[in-house]
Amino acid sequence: MSAKPTHRWQIQDLMATKPRATSAPWSARWIACGLLLLGGWPLLAASPQPPTATTALAYRAERVQALNDNALKLARTDPDRATHLANEALLAATTAQDQRGRIEALHNLGRIARLRGDLQQAATTLRGAEAEARKLGDLRLVAQLGNSLGVTYELQGLEAEALELHQQVLATWQALDDPAGVIASMINIGKVFESRRDYVNAREQFQKAREHLAALTPDQTIPAQDRAAIWLGLARLDLQADKAQPALVEIASALAIQRQTDDRIGEATSLAIQARAREQSGDQSAALAAYTQALDLASSIGDKTAITETLTAIGRLHLNRLTNASAATEAQRQTILNEALGYTERAYRLADASNNSTLLMPIHQQLADIFEARGELARALAAERAYTQSREHWFSELSRARYDLLASRYQAEERERELSRLRDQSELSQRLIAREQVVRRVLLVAVVLALLLAAVLGFRFWERERVNERLRQVGDQLRSALTAAERAQTRAEEADQFKTEMLGMAAHDLRNPLGTILGFADLIRADRATAEDIQRYAGIIATATRRTLRMLGDLLEAAALDAGRVVLHPQNIDLHQLVTEAIERTRERAAAKGQQISLLGSQAARVEADPERLQQVLDNLLGNAVKFSPLNGRIEVELKLVEQQVSIIVRDDGPGFRRDDEPRLFQRFQRLSARPTAGETSTGLGLAIVKDLVELHGGSVHASSPGPGLGATFTVQLSQRIATPAASQT
């Protein structure tokens, strides 16, 4: 469960945090009266501030504002200078007790950290600024910080939290009747939906923003940057739907706004999107020209992030040219690849200098593609490994962001509880003081002294019991929280132990074939083997290599299934032909063990399924049967068609399995009682992959065995028509 930020944007919440007015105690009133009687008006009147002090405060406030304005202008082009100015503004505002200037300085520091790619620091700084703005009670300032914090959450991968925060900010702008803020929040919400690939809701938000823009009165204006952002958002969505021409029209509208206001940063972004549209429409020359313009603009303003993204896009464009240039000569191919590599390496140097894993991940992947196309497999593997490390670093940052968010939420709740406790104590103190004053006055009345004293003592005893009861409740809550924390720690330790065991098993399974490859490679290098021996050794190495690749393929497939990255492409296929092809692929391995494979049942079975994934299911089931069947054994494959259900039944006469093996049969990395009959290796993933792929098709798989030594039967059931899953591959 993801943690959610604890922001509340209702006006009454902010109003509730203001200190409550209390009547002045009697002692203060008597002192004031005495001062008045003695003519002490000068002691009570607030002395006016000297003009010099007022002028100094105004000068400091203007200086803080100027520093903040300059820091904001330089945030993209010179982040080091911008950071220095923002820190200087923060110090000056703190010294001058300029709370608004201090909050704006923190806002700038958060923006700069986000542009540098230090999203963790950005989120922490912006949350601190938002907390100070809430104490100040300025809803507009709180909403502005909420916009920045929501964008930061989106970049951190906290999309659900970003969406919730932007929706809360939208409600605040609506309460303030601020059309510019409403439109900005709609744009931000649309971007989050776009990032989550929810393009329907994303388009709805951008269209709402455009409708609000059209409904503005002449005296209402919004920033040109937001007007252009509406057109760019619609253009990106049209490109996602392969509608290049409408996208080009929308990009032209955005460019017109940006050029009119000299928004060179926005213009560079629009040109990059225009290049994508040109490339999608097949005009690669125009795409390259647009990318070049975007690169020149980004370079002229020193926006390193935009430069890096544009260089990466140009490198990808050249790589796509290679894909489309099937008739190119080898020299032309190398020229195109060199251009792609040159731009991508320039992008890598910039991204590496900023240590921005969000920019580094696509660059590493692109470098791997380029090196693979150049035939430099070692460098391709190194780039792919770097991509994996960048992705792991990104996931680590995401986990840390979620942890900090939870910690911030916990601290905010703790502060709120502490404030509530202090308010209760203050109210209790005021009541006690009032009662003591009443007691002093009532002491003058001897007749009611005893009754009044008894009432006060009884009431105080009741109050003490209430406090004790509340303390007991707090103690119970703390004990419950401690128990929950201990359970969470136990679950985390169990998960860590499982990961360790899984990695150990995978390493053990890979060690044998890799050792075989290394051993026979050393025999070949020894230069003492005959040509016939070398041929035999090479065959053994090839077999071990294929085994290793199968293991790695199983591991990658299991990871993809766990992450939900597998998407089906259903087709109406001839199941009998698909099974026949799978048997032919397996027959050589079966023949090596003297096994016979036969196909029974309906020849007219057809099914709506992904042929590639269904072949994977069949290969795993048949490979499992060959692996566990004895020498000279029999394997039967039967197709049954009952109404709208198709069953694929694989029987073998192997060792079967025990009853206590059944719960673990389709789990990952499980070692069962049965062992392969020819010493083959097993990753423990094959049947788990079969189960996941069959269930992804909407089907089911189960296994049965009469007992040890009596063989096993695996049955896959599929509907002849299945619904296409609403999954996406990322």
C-alpha positions in Angstrom: 0.0 0.0 0.0 1.4 3.3 -1.0 1.6 6.1 1.5 -0.4 9.2 0.9 0.7 12.8 1.7 -1.2 14.4 4.5 -2.4 17.7 3.0 -5.7 19.3 3.7 -6.6 22.2 1.7 -10.0 23.3 3.2 -10.3 26.9 4.3 -11.9 25.9 7.6 -8.8 23.7 8.5 -6.5 26.6 8.2 -8.9 28.9 10.1 -9.1 26.2 12.9 -5.3 26.5 13.5 -5.5 30.2 14.5 -5.2 30.8 18.3 -8.5 31.2 20.1 -9.2 34.4 21.9 -9.4 34.2 25.6 -10.6 36.8 28.1 -7.9 38.6 30.0 -7.3 37.3 33.6 -8.6 39.5 36.5 -5.1 40.3 37.6 -4.2 41.8 34.3 -7.4 43.9 34.4 -6.7 45.3 37.8 -3.1 46.2 36.7 -4.5 48.0 33.6 -7.0 49.9 35.7 -4.2 51.0 38.1 -2.1 52.2 35.2 -5.0 54.2 33.8 -5.6 55.8 37.2 -2.0 56.7 37.6 -2.0 58.3 34.1 0.1 55.5 32.6 -1.3 55.8 29.1 2.3 55.9 27.6 3.0 52.5 29.1 0.0 50.9 27.4 0.1 52.6 24.0 2.3 50.9 21.4 5.1 53.2 20.5 5.3 54.0 16.8 8.2 52.5 14.9 10.8 55.0 13.8 10.7 55.8 10.1 14.3 54.5 9.8 13.3 51.1 11.0 10.3 51.0 8.6 12.5 51.9 5.7 15.1 49.3 6.7 12.4 46.5 6.8 11.0 47.6 3.4 14.6 47.6 1.9 15.2 44.0 3.3 11.9 42.8 1.9 12.7 44.2 -1.5 16.2 42.7 -1.4 14.7 39.2 -0.5 12.2 39.5 -3.3 14.9 40.5 -5.8 17.0 37.6 -4.8 14.1 35.1 -5.1 13.2 36.5 -8.5 16.7 36.1 -9.8 17.0 32.6 -8.4 13.8 31.6 -10.2 15.1 33.0 -13.5 18.4 31.2 -13.3 17.0 27.9 -12.0 17.3 26.2 -15.4 20.2 27.9 -17.0 22.6 28.3 -14.0 21.4 26.1 -11.1 24.6 26.7 -9.0 24.2 30.4 -9.1 20.4 30.0 -8.5 21.1 27.9 -5.4 23.5 30.5 -4.1 20.9 33.3 -4.6 18.1 31.3 -3.0 20.2 30.4 0.0 21.1 34.1 0.3 17.4 35.0 0.2 16.6 32.4 2.8 19.2 33.8 5.2 18.1 37.4 4.6 14.4 36.6 5.0 15.1 34.6 8.2 17.2 37.5 9.6 14.5 40.1 8.7 11.7 37.8 9.9 10.1 37.9 6.4 8.1 34.7 6.5 6.8 35.0 3.0 10.2 35.7 1.6 11.5 32.7 3.5 8.8 30.4 2.1 9.5 31.6 -1.5 13.2 31.0 -1.0 12.5 27.4 0.2 10.1 27.1 -2.8 13.0 28.1 -5.2 15.4 25.6 -3.5 12.9 22.8 -4.0 12.4 23.8 -7.7 16.2 23.9 -8.3 16.7 20.5 -6.6 14.0 19.0 -8.8 15.6 20.4 -11.9 19.0 19.0 -10.8 17.3 15.5 -10.5 17.7 15.5 -6.6 14.0 14.6 -6.2 14.4 13.4 -2.6 15.8 16.8 -1.5 13.2 18.6 -3.6 10.3 16.8 -1.9 11.8 17.4 1.6 12.4 21.1 1.0 8.9 21.7 -0.5 7.2 19.8 2.3 8.9 22.1 4.8 7.9 25.2 2.9 4.3 23.9 2.6 4.2 23.4 6.4 5.4 27.0 7.0 2.8 28.3 4.5 0.0 26.5 6.3 1.2 28.0 9.6 1.1 31.4 7.9 -2.5 30.7 6.8 -2.1 31.8 3.2 -4.2 29.4 1.1 -2.9 30.8 -2.2 0.8 30.2 -1.1 -0.1 26.7 0.1 -1.7 25.8 -3.2 1.3 27.1 -5.2 3.6 24.9 -3.1 1.1 22.0 -3.6 1.5 22.3 -7.4 5.3 22.1 -7.1 5.2 19.2 -4.7 2.7 17.3 -6.9 5.0 17.7 -9.9 7.9 16.4 -7.7 5.9 13.4 -6.6 5.1 12.5 -10.2 8.8 12.6 -11.1 9.6 10.4 -8.1 7.1 7.8 -9.5 4.6 8.5 -6.7 1.8 8.9 -9.2 -1.1 8.1 -6.9 0.1 10.6 -4.3 0.7 13.2 -7.0 -2.8 12.8 -8.4 -4.4 13.1 -5.0 -2.4 16.2 -4.2 -3.2 17.9 -7.5 -6.9 17.2 -7.0 -6.7 18.8 -3.5 -5.0 21.8 -4.9 -7.6 22.1 -7.6 -10.3 22.2 -4.9 -8.4 25.0 -3.2 -8.2 27.0 -6.4 -11.9 26.5 -7.0 -12.6 27.7 -3.4 -10.5 30.8 -4.0 -12.2 31.3 -7.4 -8.8 31.6 -9.1 -9.3 30.5 -12.8 -5.5 30.5 -13.5 -4.9 28.2 -10.6 -7.8 25.9 -11.7 -6.4 25.6 -15.2 -2.8 25.0 -13.9 -4.1 22.2 -11.7 -6.1 20.6 -14.5 -3.0 20.6 -16.7 -1.0 18.9 -13.8 -3.7 16.3 -13.3 -3.8 15.6 -17.1 0.0 15.1 -17.0 -0.3 12.6 -14.1 -3.0 10.6 -16.0 -0.8 10.7 -19.1 2.2 9.4 -17.1 -0.1 6.5 -15.8 -1.1 5.8 -19.5 -4.7 6.7 -18.6 -5.0 8.6 -21.9 -8.8 8.9 -21.7 -8.8 10.8 -18.4 -5.7 12.7 -19.5 -7.5 14.0 -22.6 -10.5 14.9 -20.5 -8.5 17.1 -18.2 -6.6 18.9 -21.0 -10.0 19.5 -22.8 -11.5 20.9 -19.6 -8.5 23.2 -19.2 -9.0 24.4 -22.8 -12.8 25.0 -22.1 -12.0 27.0 -19.0 -9.4 29.0 -21.0 -12.0 29.8 -23.7 -14.6 30.9 -21.0 -12.3 33.5 -19.4 -13.4 37.1 -19.5 -11.2 39.8 -21.0 -10.0 40.9 -17.6 -9.0 37.3 -16.6 -5.6 36.0 -17.9 -3.5 33.0 -17.3 0.3 32.6 -17.9 1.3 32.0 -21.5 3.3 28.9 -20.3 0.0 27.3 -19.2 -1.8 28.2 -22.4 0.9 26.5 -24.4 0.9 23.5 -22.0 -2.7 22.8 -22.9 -1.9 22.5 -26.6 1.2 20.5 -26.0 -0.7 18.0 -23.7 -3.3 17.5 -26.4 -0.5 17.1 -29.0 1.2 14.4 -26.9 -2.0 12.5 -26.6 -2.7 12.7 -30.3 0.8 11.3 -31.0 0.1 8.5 -28.6 -3.0 7.7 -30.7 -0.9 7.9 -34.0 -2.6 11.1 -35.0 0.4 13.1 -36.3 -1.4 15.7 -38.3 -3.7 17.0 -35.5 -0.7 17.0 -33.2 1.3 19.2 -35.6 -1.6 21.7 -35.7 -1.7 21.8 -31.8 2.1 22.1 -31.6 2.0 25.1 -34.0 -0.5 26.8 -31.7 1.8 26.2 -28.7 4.8 27.5 -30.7 3.0 30.7 -31.6 2.3 31.5 -28.0 5.8 30.7 -26.9 7.5 32.7 -29.6 5.2 35.7 -28.9 6.2 35.7 -25.2 9.9 34.7 -25.9 9.5 31.5 -23.9 12.6 29.7 -25.3 12.5 26.9 -22.8 8.9 26.1 -23.8 9.8 26.5 -27.5 12.6 23.9 -27.2 10.1 21.5 -25.7 7.5 22.1 -28.4 10.1 21.6 -31.2 11.1 18.3 -29.7 7.5 17.2 -29.7 7.1 18.5 -33.2 10.1 16.4 -34.2 8.4 13.3 -32.8 5.3 14.1 -34.9 7.4 14.6 -38.0 9.1 11.2 -37.4 5.8 9.5 -36.8 4.5 10.9 -40.1 7.5 9.5 -41.9 9.4 12.7 -42.6 12.7 12.0 -40.9 14.5 14.9 -42.4 12.0 17.4 -41.0 12.2 15.5 -37.7 16.0 15.9 -37.6 15.7 19.6 -38.4 13.2 20.2 -35.6 15.3 18.3 -33.1 18.3 20.4 -34.2 16.4 23.6 -33.6 15.3 22.3 -30.2 18.9 21.5 -29.4 20.1 24.9 -30.4 17.5 26.6 -28.3 18.2 24.4 -25.3 22.0 25.1 -25.7 21.4 28.8 -26.0 19.6 29.0 -22.6 21.8 26.3 -21.0 19.0 23.9 -20.0 21.0 20.8 -19.4 18.0 18.5 -19.0 16.5 19.6 -22.3 19.8 19.3 -24.0 20.2 15.7 -22.7 16.7 14.7 -23.7 17.1 16.2 -27.2 20.5 14.5 -27.8 19.0 11.2 -26.8 16.0 11.7 -29.1 18.4 12.5 -32.1 20.4 9.4 -31.4 17.2 7.3 -31.4 16.1 9.0 -34.6 19.4 7.9 -36.3 18.9 4.4 -34.9 15.4 4.3 -36.4 16.8 5.4 -39.7 19.0 2.3 -39.7 15.9 0.1 -39.1 14.1 1.7 -42.1 17.2 1.7 -44.3 17.1 -2.0 -45.2 18.9 -1.5 -48.5 21.8 0.5 -47.0 25.3 -0.7 -47.6 27.6 -1.7 -44.7 29.4 1.6 -44.9 26.2 3.6 -44.8 25.0 1.5 -41.8 28.2 2.2 -39.9 27.9 6.0 -40.7 24.3 6.0 -39.3 25.4 4.0 -36.3 28.3 6.4 -35.7 25.9 9.4 -35.8 23.5 7.7 -33.4 26.4 6.7 -31.0 27.9 10.2 -31.1 24.6 12.0 -30.0 23.8 9.3 -27.5 27.3 9.5 -25.9 27.0 13.3 -25.6 23.7 12.8 -23.8 25.2 10.2 -21.6 28.0 12.5 -20.5 25.6 15.3 -19.5 23.2 12.9 -17.7 26.1 11.2 -15.9 27.4 14.5 -14.7 24.1 15.2 -13.0 23.7 11.6 -11.8 20.1 11.7 -12.9 18.9 8.1 -13.1 15.6 9.1 -14.8 17.7 10.4 -17.8 20.4 7.7 -17.6 18.0 4.7 -17.9 16.8 5.3 -21.6 20.4 6.4 -22.6 21.9 3.1 -21.3 19.2 1.1 -23.1 19.8 3.1 -26.3 23.5 2.5 -26.1 22.9 -1.2 -25.7 20.8 -1.2 -28.9 23.5 0.8 -30.8 26.4 -1.5 -29.7 24.3 -4.6 -30.5 23.7 -3.2 -34.0 27.4 -2.5 -34.4 28.2 -6.1 -33.3 30.0 -5.0 -30.2 28.2 -7.4 -27.9 30.5 -6.9 -24.9 29.8 -3.2 -24.8 26.1 -3.9 -25.4 26.1 -6.2 -22.4 27.9 -3.5 -20.3 25.3 -0.9 -21.4 22.5 -3.3 -20.5 24.0 -3.9 -17.1 24.4 -0.2 -16.6 20.7 0.2 -17.5 19.8 -2.4 -14.9 21.8 -0.7 -12.3 20.2 2.7 -13.1 16.8 1.1 -12.9 17.6 -0.5 -9.5 18.9 2.9 -8.3 15.6 4.5 -9.5 13.6 1.9 -7.6 15.7 2.5 -4.6 15.0 6.2 -4.8 11.3 5.5 -5.2 11.3 3.3 -2.1 13.2 6.0 -0.2 10.6 8.6 -1.4 7.8 6.5 -0.1 9.5 6.0 3.2 10.1 9.8 3.6 6.5 10.4 2.7 5.4 8.0 5.4 7.8 9.6 7.9 6.5 13.1 7.0 2.9 11.9 7.4 3.7 10.4 10.8 5.5 13.5 11.9 2.7 15.7 10.8 0.2 13.5 12.7 2.5 13.6 15.7 2.7 17.4 15.5 -1.1 17.6 15.2 -1.6 15.4 18.3 0.9 17.5 20.2 -0.8 20.7 19.3 -4.2 19.2 20.2 -2.7 18.1 23.6 -1.3 21.6 24.2 -4.6 23.2 23.3 -6.3 20.9 25.7 -3.8 21.6 28.4 -4.2 25.4 27.8 -8.0 25.2 28.0 -7.7 23.1 31.2 -5.3 25.6 32.7 -7.7 28.4 31.9 -10.6 26.6 33.5 -8.5 25.8 36.6 -7.5 29.5 36.9 -11.1 30.6 36.5 -12.2 28.1 39.2 -9.5 29.3 41.6 -10.6 32.9 41.1 -14.2 31.9 41.8 -13.0 30.0 44.9 -11.2 33.2 46.2 -14.3 35.3 45.7 -16.6 32.7 47.2 -14.3 32.5 50.3 -15.9 35.9 51.3 -19.2 34.2 51.6 -18.9 31.9 54.7 -22.4 30.4 54.2 -21.6 28.6 51.0 -17.9 28.0 51.6 -18.2 24.2 52.4 -20.6 23.4 49.6 -18.5 25.3 47.0 -15.3 23.7 48.1 -16.8 20.2 47.9 -18.1 20.9 44.4 -14.7 22.1 43.2 -12.8 19.1 44.7 -15.3 16.7 43.2 -15.0 18.3 39.8 -11.2 18.2 39.9 -11.2 14.6 40.9 -13.5 13.8 37.9 -11.1 15.8 35.6 -8.2 13.8 36.9 -10.0 10.5 36.2 -10.7 11.7 32.7 -7.0 12.5 32.2 -6.0 9.1 33.6 -8.4 7.3 31.3 -7.0 9.2 28.3 -3.5 8.2 29.3 -4.5 4.6 29.5 -6.0 4.8 26.0 -2.8 6.4 24.6 -0.8 3.6 26.2 -3.1 1.0 24.6 -2.6 2.7 21.2 1.2 2.8 21.6 1.2 -0.9 22.4 -0.9 -1.7 19.4 1.4 0.4 17.2 4.5 -1.4 18.6 2.9 -4.8 17.9 2.1 -3.8 14.3 5.7 -2.5 13.8 7.0 -5.9 15.1 4.8 -7.8 12.7 5.9 -5.6 9.8 9.6 -6.2 10.7 9.0 -10.0 10.8 7.4 -9.9 7.3 10.3 -7.8 6.0 12.8 -10.3 7.4 10.9 -13.2 5.8 10.8 -11.5 2.5 14.5 -10.8 2.7 15.2 -14.5 3.5 13.1 -15.6 0.6 15.0 -13.3 -1.8 18.3 -14.7 -0.5 17.2 -18.3 -1.0 15.9 -17.5 -4.5 19.2 -15.9 -5.5 21.1 -18.8 -4.1 19.1 -21.3 -6.0 19.4 -19.4 -9.2 23.2 -19.1 -8.8 23.5 -22.8 -8.0 21.5 -23.8 -11.1 23.6 -21.5 -13.3 26.9 -22.7 -11.9 26.9 -26.2 -13.4 26.4 -25.3 -17.1 28.8 -22.4 -16.8 31.3 -24.7 -15.2 30.8 -27.2 -18.0 31.4 -24.4 -20.6 34.5 -23.2 -18.9 35.9 -26.7 -18.4 35.5 -27.8 -22.0 36.7 -24.4 -23.3 39.9 -25.0 -21.3 40.3 -28.4 -22.9 40.0 -26.9 -26.4 42.5 -24.1 -25.5 45.0 -26.7 -24.2 45.6 -27.6 -27.9 46.0 -31.3 -27.1 42.6 -32.4 -28.4 41.9 -33.9 -31.9 39.5 -32.3 -34.3 36.9 -34.9 -33.4 37.4 -34.1 -29.7 37.1 -30.4 -30.4 33.9 -31.0 -32.3 32.5 -33.0 -29.4 33.6 -30.4 -26.9 32.0 -27.7 -28.9 28.7 -29.7 -29.0 28.8 -30.0 -25.2 29.5 -26.3 -24.8 26.6 -25.5 -27.1 24.3 -27.7 -25.1 25.4 -26.1 -21.8 25.0 -22.7 -23.3 21.5 -23.5 -24.5 20.7 -24.8 -21.0 22.0 -21.6 -19.5 19.9 -19.5 -21.9 16.8 -21.5 -21.1 17.4 -20.8 -17.4 18.0 -17.1 -17.9 14.9 -17.0 -20.2 12.8 -18.6 -17.4 14.1 -16.1 -14.9 13.4 -13.1 -17.1 9.9 -14.5 -18.0 9.1 -15.0 -14.4 10.2 -11.5 -13.5 8.1 -10.1 -16.4 5.0 -12.0 -15.3 5.5 -10.8 -11.7 5.8 -7.2 -12.8 2.8 -7.4 -15.1 4.7 -6.5 -18.2 3.4 -9.4 -20.4 0.8 -8.4 -22.9 -1.2 -11.0 -25.0 -1.8 -10.7 -28.7 -4.7 -13.2 -29.3 -5.3 -14.8 -32.6 -7.6 -17.5 -33.9 -5.2 -20.4 -34.2 -5.2 -24.0 -35.1 -4.5 -25.7 -31.8 -3.8 -29.1 -33.4 -1.1 -27.6 -35.6 0.4 -25.7 -32.7 0.6 -28.8 -30.6 2.1 -30.8 -33.5 4.8 -28.2 -34.0 5.6 -28.3 -30.3 5.9 -32.1 -30.4 8.3 -31.8 -33.4 10.5 -29.3 -31.5 10.6 -31.7 -28.5 11.0 -35.0 -30.5 14.8 -34.8 -30.8 15.2 -34.5 -27.0 12.7 -37.3 -26.5 14.5 -39.5 -29.1 17.8 -39.0 -27.2 16.2 -40.9 -24.3 14.4 -43.4 -26.5 11.0 -41.9 -25.7 7.9 -41.9 -27.9 5.5 -38.9 -28.1 2.0 -39.4 -29.6 -0.8 -37.0 -30.3 -4.5 -38.0 -29.8 -7.8 -36.3 -30.0 -9.6 -33.6 -32.0 -7.9 -32.2 -35.1 -10.4 -29.4 -35.5 -9.7 -27.6 -32.2 -9.2 -23.8 -32.6 -8.8 -21.3 -29.9 -8.4 -17.5 -29.4 -4.9 -17.2 -27.9 -1.5 -15.7 -28.2 0.4 -18.3 -30.3 3.8 -17.4 -29.0 2.8 -17.6 -25.3 0.8 -20.8 -25.9 3.9 -22.4 -27.6 5.8 -21.4 -24.5 3.3 -23.3 -22.3 3.4 -26.4 -24.6 7.3 -26.4 -24.7 7.5 -26.2 -20.9 4.9 -29.0 -20.4 6.5 -31.3 -23.0 10.0 -30.5 -21.8 8.9 -31.4 -18.3 7.5 -34.7 -19.5 10.7 -35.6 -21.3 12.8 -34.6 -18.4 11.0 -36.7 -15.8 10.0 -39.7 -18.0 12.2 -42.8 -17.9 14.3 -44.1 -20.8 12.2 -45.7 -23.6 9.1 -44.2 -21.9 5.9 -42.9 -23.5 4.4 -39.4 -23.6 0.8 -38.8 -24.7 -0.7 -35.5 -25.7 -4.4 -35.4 -26.1 -6.7 -32.6 -27.3 -10.3 -32.6 -26.1 -13.1 -30.2 -27.3 -16.1 -30.0 -25.0 -18.6 -27.3 -25.8 -16.6 -24.0 -25.6 -13.7 -25.5 -23.6 -10.5 -26.9 -25.1 -8.3 -29.2 -23.0 -4.7 -30.0 -23.6 -3.7 -33.1 -21.7 0.0 -34.2 -21.3 0.6 -37.7 -19.8 3.9 -39.3 -18.9 4.9 -42.5 -17.2 7.6 -40.9 -15.1 8.0 -40.9 -11.3 4.9 -38.8 -10.7 4.7 -36.9 -7.4 3.7 -37.3 -3.8 0.6 -35.8 -2.3 2.7 -33.4 -0.2 4.2 -32.1 -3.5 0.9 -30.8 -4.9 0.8 -27.4 -3.0 4.3 -26.5 -4.2 4.0 -27.9 -7.8 3.3 -24.6 -9.5 5.3 -22.4 -7.1 8.6 -20.7 -8.1 12.0 -22.2 -7.1 10.5 -25.4 -5.6 12.4 -28.7 -5.5 10.0 -31.7 -5.4 10.6 -35.3 -4.5 10.9 -36.4 -8.2 14.2 -36.0 -10.0 15.0 -35.8 -13.8 15.7 -39.3 -15.1 18.9 -38.3 -17.0 20.4 -35.8 -14.6 18.9 -32.8 -16.3 18.9 -29.5 -14.4 15.8 -27.5 -13.5 15.3 -23.9 -12.5 12.1 -24.6 -10.7 10.3 -21.9 -12.8 8.8 -23.9 -15.8 5.5 -25.0 -14.2 5.1 -21.6 -12.5 5.4 -19.8 -15.9 2.9 -22.3 -17.4 0.4 -21.4 -14.6 0.9 -17.7 -15.0 0.6 -17.7 -18.8 -2.5 -20.0 -18.8 -4.3 -17.8 -16.2 -3.3 -14.7 -18.2 -5.4 -16.4 -21.0 -8.3 -16.8 -18.6 -7.7 -20.6 -18.4 -6.6 -23.0 -15.7 -4.0 -25.7 -15.3 -3.9 -28.6 -12.8 -1.9 -31.8 -12.3 -2.7 -35.2 -11.0 -0.7 -38.4 -10.2 -1.9 -41.8 -8.9 1.2 -41.9 -6.8 5.0 -42.2 -6.9 6.3 -44.2 -9.9 2.9 -44.1 -11.7 3.4 -41.0 -13.9 1.7 -37.7 -14.0 -1.0 -35.9 -16.0 -1.0 -32.1 -16.6 -4.3 -30.6 -18.0 -4.6 -27.1 -19.5 -8.1 -25.8 -20.0 -8.8 -22.8 -22.3 -12.0 -21.1 -23.6 -12.2 -21.0 -27.4 -12.7 -17.3 -27.0 -11.0 -15.2 -24.4 -11.2 -11.5 -23.5 -8.1 -9.4 -24.3 -6.5 -8.5 -21.0 -6.3 -4.8 -20.1 -2.6 -5.0 -19.5 0.2 -3.0 -21.0 3.8 -3.7 -21.6 6.2 -1.0 -20.3 
